[in-house]
Amino acid sequence: MRNLSESQQAKVTRALAHHERFKSSYMWRGHYGNGQQRARWSERETWSVAFTHEGVRYEYHSSVHCSARNVYYKGRFYADGERVTVRKFKALQNNKN
């Protein structure tokens, strides 16, 4: 397996960092501001990234919703349109297959 390009490595690293940050977020508690601030924050933290490596299209889609008391996160990883676990992205980062 060839190494990822700098751009691809940055995308994988960002997706994994984002996932690590939010994976247990349903347990968070606290004050997240008024509704407008929560909506802006949710929009900022909801994003997707995609790239192709060795003919395989990898995607990460993040959905973050913030209520008055909790943060809800849904992170999805895909390889060629099939849902995969986060391990696939970690293997890419570690240059394993």
SELUM-100728 format. One line per 5 residues: for each residue x, y, z of C-alpha. Coordinates in pm, whole numbers, plus 50000, padded with zeros to 5 digits. Layout:
<pts>
X:Y:Z; ...
</pts>
This chain:
<pts>
50000:50000:50000; 50137:50335:49900; 50162:50615:50152; 49887:50871:50168; 49958:51212:50020
49998:51503:50259; 49646:51621:50179; 49497:51275:50233; 49690:51228:50558; 49559:51565:50683
49200:51461:50602; 49234:51126:50780; 49396:51291:51082; 49124:51557:51101; 48843:51300:51071
48993:51080:51343; 49054:51376:51575; 48696:51496:51524; 48562:51147:51591; 48770:51110:51908
48648:51447:52033; 48280:51373:51988; 48241:50993:52011; 48107:51007:52370; 47942:51345:52347
47593:51224:52435; 47717:51223:52793; 47833:51585:52797; 47645:51827:53016; 47669:52199:53050
47545:52532:52928; 47590:52580:52553; 47441:52927:52516; 47115:53032:52358; 46950:52852:52067
47118:53062:51802; 47466:52998:51947; 47394:52624:51970; 47275:52617:51608; 47590:52798:51487
47810:52564:51689; 47630:52257:51550; 47668:52384:51193; 48039:52449:51245; 48099:52099:51383
47894:51916:51117; 48104:51842:50809; 48224:51577:50564; 48551:51484:50402; 48623:51252:50108
48925:51139:49911; 49034:50856:49682; 49336:50642:49762; 49449:50352:49541; 49112:50346:49365
48905:50335:49684; 48687:50632:49778; 48696:50703:50151; 48440:50929:50320; 48369:51057:50668
48041:51230:50753; 47986:51402:51086; 47657:51522:51227; 47658:51716:51556; 47344:51844:51726
47348:52049:52042; 47046:52072:52271; 47021:52289:52579; 47193:52020:52790; 47356:51764:52559
47560:51721:52246; 47461:51442:52010; 47711:51310:51756; 47680:51074:51463; 48001:50988:51276
47996:50762:50971; 48297:50618:50787; 48269:50476:50432; 48495:50294:50188; 48356:50274:49832
48009:50356:49962; 48005:50077:50220; 47995:50169:50584; 48315:50070:50768; 48441:50108:51122
48680:50375:51240; 48951:50105:51234; 48972:50135:50855; 49068:50502:50885; 49310:50427:51168
49473:50162:50947; 49511:50420:50670; 49673:50659:50914; 49911:50386:51029; 49970:50282:50666
49826:49932:50712; 49559:49758:50512
</pts>
